[in-house]
Amino acid sequence: MQFYYDVMKRSMVDTGVDLNENDRTIMLSTCSYEYDNFRTVVVARKVREGEDPSVDTDKIQASENPLFPDVWYASGSAPDYWPEKFEDALKAGMIDWYTGELYS
């Protein structure tokens, strides 16, 4: 879950799709030209058994506080809005996409 948390806190788009420790994901990476050696990554998860595979695209929106790489910020370092650890962010009520039971 720590890896998913690191991905989600950097996501520029909130699709409303949730994640948990039992999900299977695929990540596609491509070049991005904002800065040297940047990449854009698209993450998708497998539809769960019995789950409706459609996504209400009307609910997709820009993420409120994505964490960008340090080079993005004028000060040279990212704000410390996001806790380092998944469990700390979950306890603080900052994660609305986790649907698992291990950390409940």
C-alpha positions in Angstrom: 0.0 0.0 0.0 2.9 2.3 0.5 3.8 2.2 -3.2 0.1 2.9 -4.2 0.1 5.8 -1.7 3.2 7.2 -3.3 1.6 6.9 -6.7 -1.7 8.4 -5.6 -0.3 11.4 -3.8 1.5 12.3 -7.0 -1.5 11.8 -9.2 -2.6 14.9 -11.1 -6.1 13.4 -11.8 -8.7 12.1 -9.4 -10.7 9.4 -11.2 -12.7 8.3 -8.2 -11.4 4.7 -8.7 -10.4 3.1 -5.4 -7.5 0.7 -4.6 -6.7 -1.9 -2.0 -4.0 -4.4 -1.3 -5.7 -7.2 -3.3 -5.8 -5.2 -6.6 -3.8 -5.9 -9.7 -2.4 -2.9 -11.5 -0.6 -2.1 -14.6 1.6 1.0 -15.2 2.5 2.5 -18.5 5.3 5.0 -18.7 6.2 7.4 -21.4 8.5 10.3 -21.9 7.4 13.7 -20.6 9.2 16.9 -21.5 8.5 19.3 -18.7 12.1 18.7 -17.4 15.0 16.5 -18.3 14.4 12.8 -17.8 10.7 13.2 -16.7 8.1 10.5 -17.2 4.4 10.4 -17.3 2.9 7.2 -15.8 -0.7 6.0 -16.4 -1.9 3.5 -13.8 -4.9 1.2 -14.2 -6.3 -1.5 -12.0 -8.0 -4.7 -13.0 -11.8 -4.7 -12.6 -12.7 -6.7 -9.5 -15.0 -9.7 -9.8 -18.6 -8.6 -9.8 -17.6 -4.9 -10.2 -19.2 -2.7 -12.9 -16.4 -2.0 -15.3 -17.7 1.5 -16.3 -16.3 4.6 -14.7 -18.4 7.8 -14.5 -16.1 10.1 -16.4 -18.2 13.1 -15.3 -16.7 12.7 -11.8 -13.0 12.8 -12.9 -11.4 16.0 -11.8 -8.0 17.6 -11.1 -6.4 16.4 -7.9 -6.5 19.0 -5.1 -2.9 18.8 -3.8 -0.8 16.5 -6.0 2.8 16.2 -4.9 5.1 17.2 -7.8 8.9 16.5 -8.0 11.0 19.1 -6.1 12.1 20.8 -9.4 8.5 21.8 -9.9 8.6 24.2 -6.9 10.3 27.6 -7.0 11.9 26.9 -3.6 13.4 23.7 -5.0 11.6 21.4 -2.5 8.1 20.1 -2.3 5.7 21.2 0.4 5.4 18.7 3.3 1.6 18.5 2.9 1.6 14.7 2.5 2.9 12.5 5.3 5.7 10.2 4.3 3.9 7.0 5.3 0.7 5.5 4.0 -0.5 4.5 7.5 0.0 8.1 8.8 -2.0 9.6 5.9 -4.7 7.1 6.4 -4.9 7.8 10.2 -5.1 11.5 9.4 -8.1 11.0 7.1 -6.2 12.1 4.0 -6.9 9.0 1.9 -10.3 8.4 0.4 -9.3 5.8 -2.2 -8.3 3.0 0.1 -11.0 0.3 0.4 -9.0 -2.6 2.0 -9.3 -4.1 5.5 -5.7 -4.5 6.5 -5.3 -0.9 7.8 -8.9 -0.3 8.9 
